[in-house]
Amino acid sequence: MERLNEEGQWIILMAFIISIGIFFLAIVINQSTVIGQTTAEGVLEFPKNDFQDLRSEVFNLSSIYDSSLTDPADRSRINQDIESIALLRKNAVVQYSISNPQIISGKTYVMVNLHYNNGVTSINETAYL
């Protein structure tokens, strides 16, 4: 009897296994680029610098709120200016309030409430200066 040659079957089987492995690797690589892209987009959408700029300006404003800005009309005008500039330039709703000075444990503090919302990120902060 003549012996059957099965080497061709092994070659086809190994080629099939290798092609499935390459297909699986391509899917994994494709998904990793998508995940990296969405992660980068999330970092870009976070308005860290915008909020820090707003925070800095409001904190600077709170230091002169009592001495220079005694007229409520001036305070209201500045408040409206900051809110409208943030809405027009950054498309963000900004609200802040600066309270009158309070004495806490023998030191004078001013409470500042900040609210920032750009539709994606909402940040609320209360600080005592």
C-alpha positions in Angstrom: 0.0 0.0 0.0 1.0 3.4 -0.7 1.4 5.9 2.2 -0.8 9.1 2.2 1.1 12.4 2.1 -0.4 14.6 4.9 2.2 17.5 4.8 -0.1 19.7 2.6 -2.8 19.5 5.2 -0.4 20.7 8.0 0.7 23.6 5.8 -2.9 24.7 5.1 -3.8 24.3 8.8 -0.8 26.4 10.0 -1.5 29.1 7.4 -5.1 29.3 8.6 -4.0 29.6 12.3 -1.4 32.3 11.3 -4.0 34.3 9.3 -6.5 34.2 12.3 -3.7 35.5 14.5 -2.8 38.3 12.2 -6.6 39.2 11.9 -6.8 39.3 15.8 -3.7 41.4 16.0 -5.1 43.9 13.5 -8.2 44.3 15.6 -6.3 44.8 18.8 -4.0 47.5 17.1 -7.1 49.2 15.6 -8.8 49.4 19.0 -5.7 50.7 20.7 -5.5 53.7 18.4 -9.2 54.4 19.0 -8.7 54.3 22.7 -5.7 56.6 22.5 -7.6 59.1 20.4 -10.5 59.3 22.8 -8.2 59.7 25.7 -6.4 62.6 24.0 -9.8 64.2 23.1 -10.8 63.9 26.8 -7.6 65.7 27.8 -8.1 68.4 25.2 -11.8 69.0 26.2 -10.9 69.6 29.9 -10.8 73.4 30.4 -8.1 73.4 33.1 -6.4 76.6 31.8 -9.7 78.4 31.3 -10.8 77.7 34.8 -7.4 78.7 36.3 -7.6 82.0 34.4 -11.1 82.7 35.7 -10.0 81.6 39.2 -7.0 83.9 39.1 -9.0 86.9 38.0 -11.7 86.4 40.6 -9.2 86.0 43.3 -7.4 89.2 42.2 -10.8 90.9 42.2 -11.6 89.7 45.7 -8.5 91.4 47.1 -9.7 94.8 45.9 -13.4 94.2 46.4 -13.6 95.9 49.8 -11.2 98.8 49.4 -11.8 100.0 45.9 -15.2 98.7 44.9 -17.7 100.0 47.4 -20.4 100.9 44.9 -22.8 97.9 44.2 -23.3 99.1 40.6 -19.5 98.7 39.9 -19.6 95.2 41.4 -22.6 94.3 39.3 -21.0 95.7 36.1 -17.8 93.8 36.6 -19.7 90.6 37.4 -21.7 91.0 34.1 -18.5 91.7 32.2 -16.7 88.6 33.4 -19.8 86.4 32.8 -20.4 87.7 29.3 -16.7 87.5 28.2 -16.6 83.9 29.4 -19.8 83.1 27.5 -18.6 84.8 24.3 -15.0 83.7 24.2 -15.1 80.2 25.9 -18.7 79.2 25.4 -18.9 78.7 29.2 -21.4 79.7 31.8 -19.5 81.4 34.7 -21.0 82.5 38.0 -19.1 83.7 41.0 -19.9 85.4 44.2 -17.6 87.2 46.7 -18.9 87.5 50.2 -18.2 90.2 52.7 -15.2 89.7 55.0 -15.7 87.3 57.9 -13.6 86.9 60.9 -12.8 83.2 61.5 -10.4 82.2 64.3 -9.1 85.8 64.6 -8.3 86.2 60.9 -10.3 88.0 58.2 -11.4 85.8 55.3 -13.4 86.4 52.2 -15.5 83.5 50.8 -15.4 83.1 47.0 -17.8 80.7 45.2 -17.0 79.8 41.6 -19.1 77.9 39.1 -17.8 77.0 35.6 -19.8 75.0 33.1 -18.9 74.6 29.4 -21.4 71.9 28.6 -18.9 69.1 29.0 -17.2 70.0 32.3 -18.8 71.5 35.4 -16.6 72.8 38.1 -17.7 74.2 41.5 -15.3 75.7 44.0 -15.5 77.5 47.3 -12.4 79.2 48.6 -11.6 81.3 51.6 -9.0 84.0 50.9 
